Amino acid sequence: MHRIAVIAVTLATLATLAPTGTAEESPAAPAAPAPAAPAAVAVPQTHTEGGMFKPFYGEITHENRIYLFGSKAKYQKFQGSLEADPLKSKTFIGKGPNRMTVVAETDKDAPTMTERLVAQMRKRYDLQ
């Protein structure tokens, strides 16, 4: 009888000392470190104005350049590829804020669009 009492006390002591459940449920178990999140993909800064009654103005900052768009279609196309069409854009080196390069959309059917975009960008950043 004495052996049964000793075994019962030993089992009770072991049951209280042994962790129960998973590591997440046990308060005594140290928490496993969370897996590292994948590096966030750099998203270019964007700004748009205009629309129905005002001419469209779109701006995307990417790779230390400011890309200006006068049409929503070109703006959305650039967002997908992040590459400007060199035949339909004009580059102004050092003309943006902090001497950034400005790449403005051009259109042969709207010859004043490029000047409007650059003027609007200069006004937005208070460049004279």
C-alpha positions as CSV (number, residue, x, y, z in Angstrom):
1,M,0.0,0.0,0.0
2,H,2.9,2.3,0.8
3,R,4.2,1.8,-2.8
4,I,0.9,2.8,-4.3
5,A,0.9,6.0,-2.3
6,V,4.5,6.8,-3.3
7,I,3.7,6.1,-7.0
8,A,0.6,8.3,-6.9
9,V,2.4,11.2,-5.3
10,T,5.3,10.8,-7.8
11,L,2.8,10.8,-10.8
12,A,1.0,13.8,-9.4
13,T,4.2,15.7,-9.0
14,L,5.4,14.8,-12.5
15,A,2.0,15.8,-14.0
16,T,2.3,19.3,-12.5
17,L,5.9,19.7,-13.6
18,A,5.4,18.4,-17.2
19,P,4.2,21.0,-19.7
20,T,0.8,20.3,-21.1
21,G,-0.5,21.2,-24.6
22,T,1.5,23.0,-27.2
23,A,4.1,25.7,-26.7
24,E,1.5,28.3,-27.7
25,E,-0.8,27.3,-24.9
26,S,1.8,26.9,-22.2
27,P,2.6,30.1,-20.3
28,A,5.9,28.6,-19.0
29,A,7.2,27.8,-22.5
30,P,9.1,30.7,-24.2
31,A,7.4,32.0,-27.3
32,A,9.0,31.1,-30.6
33,P,10.2,34.1,-32.6
34,A,7.8,35.2,-35.4
35,P,9.1,34.4,-38.9
36,A,10.7,37.3,-40.6
37,A,8.3,39.1,-42.9
38,P,9.4,39.3,-46.5
39,A,11.0,42.6,-47.5
40,A,8.4,45.1,-48.6
41,V,8.5,46.1,-52.3
42,A,9.2,49.7,-52.7
43,V,6.0,51.5,-53.9
44,P,6.5,54.7,-55.8
45,Q,4.8,57.8,-54.4
46,T,1.9,58.9,-56.4
47,H,-0.3,62.1,-56.7
48,T,-3.1,62.8,-59.1
49,E,-5.4,65.8,-59.7
50,G,-8.0,66.9,-62.2
51,G,-10.5,64.7,-63.9
52,M,-13.9,65.7,-65.3
53,F,-13.6,69.4,-65.8
54,K,-10.0,70.0,-65.1
55,P,-7.0,68.6,-67.1
56,F,-5.5,65.4,-65.6
57,Y,-2.3,65.7,-63.7
58,G,-0.5,62.5,-62.6
59,E,2.8,62.3,-60.8
60,I,4.8,59.2,-59.7
61,T,8.2,59.4,-58.0
62,H,10.3,56.4,-58.9
63,E,14.1,55.8,-58.7
64,N,14.8,59.4,-57.8
65,R,12.8,60.7,-60.8
66,I,9.5,62.4,-61.0
67,Y,7.3,61.2,-63.9
68,L,4.5,63.5,-65.0
69,F,1.4,62.4,-66.9
70,G,-1.3,64.4,-68.7
71,S,-3.5,61.4,-69.5
72,K,-4.9,58.8,-67.2
73,A,-4.2,56.0,-69.7
74,K,-0.4,56.7,-69.8
75,Y,-0.4,57.1,-66.0
76,Q,-2.0,53.7,-65.5
77,K,0.3,52.1,-68.1
78,F,3.3,53.4,-66.3
79,Q,2.0,52.1,-62.9
80,G,2.0,48.6,-64.4
81,S,5.4,48.6,-66.0
82,L,7.3,51.5,-64.2
83,E,8.9,52.3,-67.6
84,A,8.3,55.5,-69.5
85,D,8.1,55.5,-73.3
86,P,11.3,57.4,-74.4
87,L,9.6,58.5,-77.7
88,K,6.6,60.1,-75.9
89,S,8.4,61.8,-73.0
90,K,10.7,64.7,-72.4
91,T,13.4,64.6,-69.7
92,F,14.4,67.7,-67.6
93,I,17.6,66.9,-65.7
94,G,17.8,68.6,-62.3
95,K,14.6,70.6,-62.7
96,G,12.6,68.9,-59.9
97,P,12.7,69.4,-56.1
98,N,16.1,68.5,-54.6
99,R,17.5,68.6,-58.2
100,M,15.6,65.5,-59.2
101,T,15.1,64.6,-62.8
102,V,11.7,65.2,-64.2
103,V,10.3,63.1,-67.0
104,A,7.1,64.6,-68.6
105,E,4.7,63.0,-71.0
106,T,4.5,64.6,-74.5
107,D,1.7,64.4,-77.0
108,K,1.9,65.8,-80.6
109,D,-1.8,66.5,-80.5
110,A,-1.5,68.6,-77.3
111,P,1.8,70.5,-77.7
112,T,1.2,72.6,-74.5
113,M,0.6,69.6,-72.3
114,T,4.3,69.2,-71.3
115,E,4.6,72.8,-70.3
116,R,1.4,72.6,-68.3
117,L,2.6,69.5,-66.5
118,V,6.0,71.0,-65.6
119,A,4.4,74.3,-64.5
120,Q,1.9,72.4,-62.3
121,M,4.8,70.4,-60.8
122,R,6.8,73.6,-60.1
123,K,3.7,75.2,-58.5
124,R,3.1,72.1,-56.4
125,Y,6.6,72.0,-55.0
126,D,6.9,75.9,-54.8
127,L,9.8,76.0,-57.4
128,Q,10.2,79.3,-59.2
